Amino acid sequence: MDFDEYQKLSVRSDVFQGVGVVENAKEAAMMAKILGLVGEAGETAEKFKKIIRDKDGVMTDEERQEIAKELGDVLWYIALLAKYMGLSLSEVAEMNIEKLSSRQKRGKLRGSGDNR
């Protein structure tokens, strides 16, 4: 499955059916996805925290599967946020790889700031 196919299928499970490009970030559909994204990212981090804290960082196959489920939830929210912004998920992925490739070529992978 490619990114655009995933994005197309993810829309089917959006409770805000029929929402197109969102012009106002305060719109309920957009806010629900933003809050959902940070929630799922937090759940992912929480699972890692417990593995680090309680198991000296050693993961079981079951824990990997549980984290994979959380990552899938993160991806779902990203796919819908991109849709609401009029972007395909493959566009977002390509832009990110181009940005990282440029940083790598310029020796700027480390550091801080969006436009390094």
C-alpha positions in Angstrom: 0.0 0.0 0.0 1.3 3.5 -0.8 0.8 6.7 1.1 -2.0 8.0 -1.1 -3.9 4.8 -1.0 -3.6 4.7 2.8 -4.9 8.3 2.9 -7.8 7.5 0.7 -8.8 4.5 2.8 -8.3 6.5 6.1 -10.9 9.0 5.1 -13.5 6.2 5.3 -13.2 6.1 9.0 -13.3 9.8 9.6 -16.3 10.8 11.6 -16.3 14.1 9.9 -17.3 12.7 6.5 -17.4 15.2 3.6 -15.0 17.7 5.1 -12.8 19.0 2.3 -10.0 21.5 2.6 -10.3 23.3 5.9 -9.7 27.0 5.8 -9.9 27.7 9.5 -7.7 25.7 11.9 -10.4 26.2 14.6 -12.9 24.0 12.6 -14.0 21.0 14.7 -12.7 18.4 12.3 -9.3 20.0 12.2 -9.1 20.5 16.0 -10.2 16.9 16.6 -7.4 15.6 14.4 -4.7 17.9 16.0 -5.7 16.9 19.5 -5.9 13.2 18.4 -2.5 13.4 16.9 -0.8 14.7 20.0 -2.8 12.2 22.1 -1.6 9.2 20.1 2.0 10.5 20.0 1.8 10.8 23.8 0.5 7.2 24.0 3.4 6.1 21.9 5.9 8.0 24.0 4.3 6.6 27.2 4.8 3.0 26.0 8.5 3.7 25.3 8.9 5.4 28.7 7.6 2.3 30.5 10.0 0.1 28.5 12.9 2.3 29.4 11.9 2.8 33.0 10.8 -0.7 33.8 12.7 -3.0 31.5 16.0 -1.2 30.9 14.9 -0.5 27.3 14.4 -4.1 26.3 11.3 -4.6 24.1 9.3 -7.7 23.6 7.7 -8.6 20.3 4.3 -8.0 21.9 5.4 -4.5 23.0 6.7 -3.8 19.4 3.2 -4.8 18.1 1.5 -2.5 20.6 3.8 0.4 19.6 3.1 -0.3 15.9 -0.6 0.1 16.6 0.0 3.5 18.2 2.2 4.5 15.3 -0.6 3.5 13.0 -3.0 5.8 14.9 -0.4 8.6 14.5 -0.3 8.0 10.8 -4.1 8.1 10.5 -4.2 11.5 12.1 -1.4 12.8 9.9 -3.1 11.5 6.8 -6.4 13.3 7.6 -4.6 16.5 8.7 -2.8 16.5 5.3 -6.2 15.9 3.5 -7.8 18.8 5.4 -4.9 21.0 4.3 -5.3 19.9 0.6 -2.1 17.8 0.6 -1.6 14.2 -0.4 0.3 12.1 2.1 2.8 11.3 -0.5 3.4 15.0 -1.0 4.1 15.4 2.7 6.5 12.5 2.7 8.3 13.7 -0.4 8.7 17.2 1.0 10.1 15.8 4.2 12.6 13.6 2.4 13.7 16.6 0.3 14.1 18.7 3.4 16.1 16.1 5.2 18.3 15.4 2.1 19.0 19.1 1.8 20.0 19.3 5.5 22.2 16.2 5.1 24.0 17.7 2.1 24.6 20.9 4.0 25.7 19.2 7.1 22.7 20.5 9.1 21.0 17.3 10.3 21.9 18.2 13.8 21.0 21.5 15.5 17.7 23.2 15.9 15.4 25.5 13.9 12.9 24.7 11.2 14.9 26.3 8.4 18.5 25.1 9.1 
